[in-house]
Amino acid sequence: MPLSADTIATHPSFLPSLSLYGERLAAVYQENQRLGANFGSQRRWLISQAALALYWGGDEGLTVNGLIDVLKPFKVASPNTIRDYVDESLAYGFLRPDPARASLRPRYFEPTPPVYAAIGQWIAANLSMLDALDAKGRVAAFAARPEMIPLMQPRLAFGCLRDAAWREPPPRVALLQKSISGGLVMDNIIVMVGRQRPQEGRYMIPALNAREMAKRILISRTHLQRILRKVVDVGAIGWSGRAFESAMWVDAAFIGEYCRWQAVKSHHLDAAFAFAIRGPADGSLPSFSDHFW
């Protein structure tokens, strides 16, 4: 039985495991910054997961129009943004024409080996958070059967797309998650919060080095400072002294909002893992469109 989002969010080990997850995700990002950026904002995450689900989720295959149709009901992105995403993925070598459907029109695409590697690392890092709560050995089982990815990923993508609690982050969380690379900024904050306990409703963390962080996550320092100012304005974070130079505080309620949001994804991943371990009755891959519609 998959853990519920409430059980995950309120478990005392969840926040520390999120901190460790942030460190692991940073390592994935550093291996391929362009690819890692797809984990760094909610819009790109949803587009990327839907694209992979179309490829792995049965007979439909991944096409530009198919991706637009799947995302349209949820208003994730405009058709032009989705087309740009596919063009960019082709240019950076994250997608390539599907050789099994080379003679067909419209054009069909498949993920490349770096994407397989990154999604495997990402799933393992997320499963480790669940293992930290109940020690069920999901990571070991996944390592022994990496072929579960095509079974797990479409169900994860479907569950998250259909669930407004994941698709639409809480307003203060969304200020980061819906910004370019803002999710990576949040990961850095969570890593520094780590295993601390809040004092008077706040966590204390070292000053964020805006120049170094902007360089590391491929955005301008001005853009990063603009993102942080928005989060400061809603009382989620602040400085103990001079802005961008002194130690920072993070509102404990803001961290709670983030944990509850992340717990929704973790619940859907746990459900997808349980399905993959059990396997479909007829041995076939799940159909994304069957689930979706």
C-alpha positions as CSV (number, residue, x, y, z in Angstrom):
1,M,0.0,0.0,0.0
2,P,1.6,3.3,-1.0
3,L,2.3,5.8,1.7
4,S,-0.2,8.7,1.8
5,A,0.9,12.2,1.1
6,D,-0.1,13.2,4.7
7,T,1.9,10.3,6.2
8,I,4.9,11.3,4.2
9,A,4.7,15.0,4.8
10,T,4.4,14.6,8.6
11,H,7.1,12.0,9.1
12,P,10.0,13.4,11.1
13,S,12.5,11.9,8.7
14,F,11.0,13.5,5.6
15,L,12.6,16.9,5.8
16,P,16.1,15.5,6.5
17,S,15.6,13.1,3.6
18,L,14.6,16.0,1.4
19,S,17.9,17.7,2.3
20,L,19.9,14.6,1.3
21,Y,17.8,14.4,-1.9
22,G,18.7,18.0,-2.7
23,E,22.4,17.1,-2.5
24,R,21.9,14.1,-4.8
25,L,19.9,16.1,-7.3
26,A,22.7,18.7,-7.3
27,A,25.1,16.0,-8.3
28,V,22.8,14.9,-11.2
29,Y,22.6,18.6,-12.2
30,Q,26.3,19.1,-12.3
31,E,26.8,16.1,-14.5
32,N,24.6,17.7,-17.2
33,Q,23.5,21.2,-16.4
34,R,21.3,21.6,-19.4
35,L,19.5,18.3,-18.7
36,G,19.3,19.1,-15.0
37,A,17.4,22.3,-15.8
38,N,14.4,20.1,-16.7
39,F,14.2,19.3,-12.9
40,G,14.6,23.0,-12.0
41,S,11.2,24.4,-12.7
42,Q,7.7,23.0,-12.5
43,R,6.7,23.7,-16.1
44,R,9.8,22.0,-17.5
45,W,9.3,19.1,-15.1
46,L,5.7,18.5,-16.2
47,I,6.6,18.8,-19.9
48,S,9.6,16.4,-19.5
49,Q,7.6,13.8,-17.6
50,A,4.7,13.9,-20.0
51,A,7.1,13.5,-22.9
52,L,8.7,10.4,-21.4
53,A,5.4,9.0,-20.5
54,L,4.2,9.3,-24.1
55,Y,7.3,7.4,-25.2
56,W,7.1,4.7,-22.6
57,G,3.3,4.6,-22.2
58,G,2.2,2.2,-24.9
59,D,1.5,2.5,-28.6
60,E,1.0,6.3,-28.9
61,G,4.7,7.3,-29.0
62,L,6.2,10.7,-28.5
63,T,5.3,13.4,-31.1
64,V,5.0,17.2,-30.8
65,N,1.3,17.2,-31.3
66,G,0.7,14.3,-28.9
67,L,2.6,16.2,-26.2
68,I,0.6,19.3,-26.9
69,D,-2.7,17.3,-26.7
70,V,-1.7,15.6,-23.4
71,L,-0.8,18.9,-21.7
72,K,-3.5,21.1,-23.1
73,P,-6.2,20.2,-20.5
74,F,-3.9,21.3,-17.7
75,K,-2.7,24.6,-19.2
76,V,0.9,23.6,-18.4
77,A,2.4,25.5,-21.4
78,S,1.4,27.0,-24.7
79,P,1.8,24.9,-27.9
80,N,4.7,27.2,-28.9
81,T,6.5,26.6,-25.6
82,I,6.1,22.8,-26.0
83,R,7.4,23.0,-29.6
84,D,10.4,25.0,-28.3
85,Y,11.0,22.4,-25.6
86,V,11.2,19.6,-28.2
87,D,13.4,21.7,-30.5
88,E,15.7,22.5,-27.6
89,S,15.8,18.8,-26.5
90,L,16.8,17.8,-30.0
91,A,19.5,20.5,-30.2
92,Y,21.0,19.4,-26.9
93,G,20.8,15.7,-27.7
94,F,18.2,14.8,-25.1
95,L,15.7,13.6,-27.8
96,R,16.4,12.1,-31.2
97,P,14.2,10.7,-34.0
98,D,12.8,7.3,-33.1
99,P,14.5,4.8,-35.5
100,A,11.6,2.4,-35.1
101,R,9.2,4.9,-36.6
102,A,11.6,6.7,-38.9
103,S,9.3,6.3,-41.9
104,L,6.2,7.5,-40.2
105,R,4.7,11.0,-40.1
106,P,4.4,13.0,-37.9
107,R,7.9,12.7,-36.5
108,Y,8.4,10.4,-33.5
109,F,11.1,10.9,-30.9
110,E,12.9,8.9,-28.3
111,P,15.0,9.8,-25.2
112,T,18.7,9.4,-25.5
113,P,21.1,7.5,-23.1
114,P,21.8,10.6,-20.9
115,V,18.1,11.0,-20.3
116,Y,17.8,7.3,-19.3
117,A,20.7,7.7,-16.9
118,A,19.3,10.9,-15.3
119,I,15.8,9.6,-14.9
120,G,17.2,6.5,-13.2
121,Q,19.3,8.6,-10.8
122,W,16.3,10.8,-10.1
123,I,14.0,7.9,-9.4
124,A,16.6,6.3,-7.1
125,A,17.0,9.5,-5.2
126,N,13.3,9.9,-4.7
127,L,12.9,6.3,-3.7
128,S,15.6,6.8,-1.1
129,M,13.4,9.4,0.6
130,L,10.6,6.9,0.9
131,D,13.0,4.2,2.3
132,A,14.1,6.7,4.9
133,L,10.5,6.7,6.2
134,D,9.8,2.9,6.4
135,A,13.0,1.0,5.4
136,K,11.1,-1.0,2.7
137,G,14.1,-1.4,0.5
138,R,12.8,0.3,-2.7
139,V,16.2,1.5,-3.8
140,A,17.7,-1.9,-3.7
141,A,14.8,-3.4,-5.6
142,F,15.0,-0.7,-8.2
143,A,18.7,-1.2,-8.6
144,A,18.1,-4.9,-9.2
145,R,15.4,-4.2,-11.8
146,P,16.2,-0.9,-13.6
147,E,13.9,-2.2,-16.4
148,M,11.0,-1.0,-14.1
149,I,11.5,2.6,-15.4
150,P,9.1,2.2,-18.4
151,L,6.5,0.8,-16.0
152,M,6.9,3.3,-13.3
153,Q,7.4,6.6,-15.1
154,P,4.1,6.8,-17.0
155,R,2.1,6.1,-13.9
156,L,4.1,8.7,-12.0
157,A,3.6,11.3,-14.7
158,F,-0.1,10.5,-15.0
159,G,-0.6,10.7,-11.2
160,C,1.2,14.0,-10.9
161,L,-0.4,15.6,-13.9
162,R,-3.9,14.8,-12.7
163,D,-3.2,15.9,-9.1
164,A,-3.7,19.6,-8.7
165,A,-1.9,19.5,-5.4
166,W,1.3,18.7,-7.3
167,R,0.6,20.4,-10.5
168,E,-0.1,23.7,-8.8
169,P,2.4,24.3,-5.9
170,P,1.3,26.4,-2.9
171,P,1.6,30.1,-3.8
172,R,4.8,30.9,-1.9
173,V,6.4,27.7,-3.1
174,A,5.3,28.5,-6.7
175,L,7.4,31.7,-6.6
176,L,10.5,29.5,-6.9
177,Q,9.1,26.4,-8.6
178,K,7.6,28.3,-11.4
179,S,10.7,30.4,-12.0
180,I,13.5,29.4,-14.3
181,S,15.8,27.3,-12.2
182,G,13.9,28.4,-9.1
183,G,13.5,24.8,-8.0
184,L,17.3,24.5,-7.9
185,V,17.4,27.5,-5.6
186,M,14.9,25.8,-3.3
187,D,17.0,22.6,-3.3
188,N,19.9,24.7,-2.1
189,I,17.8,26.2,0.7
190,I,16.5,22.7,1.8
191,V,20.1,21.3,1.8
192,M,21.2,24.1,4.2
193,V,18.1,23.6,6.4
194,G,19.1,20.0,6.7
195,R,18.4,18.4,10.0
196,Q,17.9,21.6,11.9
197,R,15.0,22.3,14.3
198,P,13.3,25.6,13.9
199,Q,13.7,28.3,16.6
200,E,10.9,30.7,17.1
201,G,9.3,29.6,13.8
202,R,12.5,30.0,11.7
203,Y,15.5,28.1,10.4
204,M,18.8,29.9,10.2
205,I,21.1,29.2,7.2
206,P,24.3,30.8,5.8
207,A,24.0,33.6,3.3
208,L,23.3,32.5,-0.2
209,N,26.2,33.4,-2.5
210,A,24.2,34.9,-5.4
211,R,27.2,35.2,-7.7
212,E,28.3,31.6,-7.2
213,M,24.8,30.1,-7.3
214,A,23.8,32.0,-10.4
215,K,26.9,30.7,-12.2
216,R,26.3,27.2,-11.1
217,I,22.6,27.0,-12.2
218,L,23.1,28.9,-15.5
219,I,21.0,32.0,-14.7
220,S,22.0,35.6,-14.3
221,R,22.8,37.0,-10.9
222,T,20.1,39.7,-11.5
223,H,17.5,37.1,-12.3
224,L,18.4,35.1,-9.1
225,Q,18.2,38.2,-7.0
226,R,14.8,39.1,-8.5
227,I,13.5,35.6,-7.6
228,L,14.8,35.8,-4.1
229,R,13.3,39.3,-3.6
230,K,9.8,37.9,-4.4
231,V,10.2,35.2,-1.8
232,V,11.4,37.7,0.7
233,D,8.4,40.0,0.0
234,V,6.0,37.2,1.0
235,G,7.8,36.5,4.3
236,A,9.2,33.1,3.3
237,I,12.9,34.0,3.7
238,G,14.9,37.0,4.9
239,W,18.3,38.2,6.1
240,S,19.5,38.8,9.6
241,G,21.4,41.9,8.5
242,R,22.5,43.3,5.1
243,A,20.6,41.8,2.1
244,F,22.6,39.1,0.1
245,E,25.5,39.4,2.6
246,S,24.3,38.3,6.0
247,A,23.0,35.0,7.4
248,M,19.4,34.2,6.4
249,W,16.3,32.9,8.1
250,V,13.7,30.6,6.5
251,D,10.1,30.6,7.7
252,A,9.2,27.2,9.2
253,A,5.7,27.4,7.7
254,F,7.2,27.9,4.3
255,I,9.3,24.7,4.7
256,G,6.2,22.9,5.8
257,E,4.4,24.0,2.7
258,Y,7.2,22.7,0.6
259,C,7.3,19.4,2.4
260,R,3.6,18.9,1.9
261,W,3.9,19.6,-1.8
262,Q,6.9,17.3,-2.3
263,A,5.0,14.6,-0.4
264,V,2.4,14.5,-3.1
265,K,5.0,13.6,-5.7
266,S,6.5,11.0,-3.3
267,H,3.0,9.4,-2.9
268,H,2.6,9.1,-6.6
269,L,6.1,7.6,-7.0
270,D,5.4,5.1,-4.3
271,A,2.2,4.1,-6.1
272,A,4.1,3.8,-9.4
273,F,6.8,1.7,-7.7
274,A,4.2,-0.7,-6.2
275,F,2.6,-1.1,-9.6
276,A,6.0,-1.8,-11.3
277,I,6.9,-4.4,-8.6
278,R,3.6,-6.1,-9.1
279,G,3.6,-5.7,-12.9
280,P,0.6,-5.5,-15.2
281,A,-1.4,-8.8,-15.4
282,D,-0.7,-9.3,-19.0
283,G,2.9,-8.2,-19.0
284,S,2.3,-5.2,-21.3
285,L,3.4,-1.7,-20.7
286,P,0.7,0.7,-19.4
287,S,-1.0,2.9,-21.9
288,F,-0.6,6.6,-21.0
289,S,-3.7,7.6,-23.0
290,D,-5.8,4.9,-21.4
291,H,-5.0,6.2,-18.0
292,F,-5.2,9.8,-19.1
293,W,-8.5,9.9,-20.8
